[in-house]
Structure formats: C-alpha cells, structure tokens
C-alpha cells in the first residue's frame, strides 16, 4: 500500500505531514484530501475572514497533486 503525505499550506505557512497515511490508491488519497478541506471549510465559516488553504499530497516519489480551498468574502 502506498504512503501519502498531506502537507498543509495556510496563508504562506507550511505544516508538513511527517507521518503520512497508508492508503489503497490515489482515489483514497483524493478522498482524504477532500475530507480534510471540508473540515477546514467548516472551520473557516466561523472565522469571519478570508482563507486560502492548500493541501499538497505527496508520496515517496514526490508531489502527486494538490487541492485548494479559497474563501474570499465580498465587501458588502
């Protein structure tokens, strides 16, 4: 089973995943990234500010993909 690492970038700060997760395949890694971003989106709804968060998913071979959550509120 491949190991995937989910590094989080939040407004310029990087939080590397040192442990990773053993997942069945790339699809499982995409689901994990989407679920993590959904949790971040729920929390962002309570913060009241703008959020730019990305998850960079990598394996031992390097970057596999990245997913992002961007929330910019209008100035109304």
C-alpha positions as CSV (number, residue, x, y, z in Angstrom):
1,X,0.0,0.0,0.0
2,X,1.4,3.4,-0.9
3,X,2.0,6.0,1.8
4,X,0.7,9.5,1.1
5,X,1.7,12.7,2.9
6,X,-0.7,15.6,3.3
7,X,1.2,18.9,3.7
8,X,-1.0,21.9,4.5
9,X,-0.3,25.4,3.3
10,X,-2.2,28.1,5.1
11,X,-1.6,31.8,4.2
12,X,2.0,31.2,3.4
13,X,2.7,28.9,6.4
14,X,3.6,25.2,5.7
15,X,2.6,22.4,8.0
16,X,4.4,19.3,6.7
17,X,2.9,15.8,7.4
18,X,5.7,13.8,8.9
19,X,3.8,10.6,9.3
20,X,1.6,10.1,6.3
21,X,-1.1,7.6,5.7
22,X,-1.0,4.2,4.1
23,X,-3.9,4.3,1.6
24,X,-5.1,1.8,-1.0
25,X,-4.7,4.1,-4.0
26,X,-4.7,7.6,-5.5
27,X,-8.5,7.7,-5.3
28,X,-8.3,7.2,-1.5
29,X,-5.8,10.0,-1.2
30,X,-8.1,12.3,-3.1
31,X,-11.0,11.4,-0.8
32,X,-8.8,12.1,2.3
33,X,-7.7,15.5,0.9
34,X,-11.3,16.4,0.1
35,X,-12.5,15.4,3.6
36,X,-9.7,17.4,5.2
37,X,-10.5,20.5,3.1
38,X,-14.2,20.1,4.0
39,X,-13.3,20.3,7.7
40,X,-11.2,23.4,7.1
41,X,-14.1,24.9,5.2
42,X,-16.4,24.3,8.1
43,X,-14.0,25.9,10.5
44,X,-13.5,28.9,8.1
45,X,-17.2,29.6,8.1
46,X,-16.9,30.5,11.8
47,X,-13.7,32.6,11.5
48,X,-15.2,35.5,9.5
49,X,-12.1,36.1,7.5
50,X,-10.7,35.1,4.1
51,X,-8.9,31.8,3.8
52,X,-6.5,30.3,1.3
53,X,-5.6,26.8,2.2
54,X,-4.0,24.1,0.0
55,X,-3.1,20.5,0.7
56,X,-0.1,19.2,-1.2
57,X,-0.3,15.4,-1.4
58,X,3.0,13.6,-2.0
59,X,4.3,10.1,-1.9
60,X,7.9,8.9,-1.5
61,X,8.3,9.7,-5.2
62,X,7.3,13.4,-4.8
63,X,4.3,15.6,-5.4
64,X,1.2,13.7,-6.6
65,X,-1.4,16.5,-6.6
66,X,-2.6,19.5,-4.7
67,X,-6.1,20.6,-3.7
68,X,-7.2,24.0,-2.5
69,X,-9.9,25.8,-0.6
70,X,-10.2,29.5,-1.3
71,X,-12.8,31.7,0.5
72,X,-12.9,35.4,-0.2
73,X,-15.9,37.3,1.2
74,X,-17.4,40.2,-0.8
75,X,-17.1,43.6,0.8
76,X,-20.9,44.2,1.0
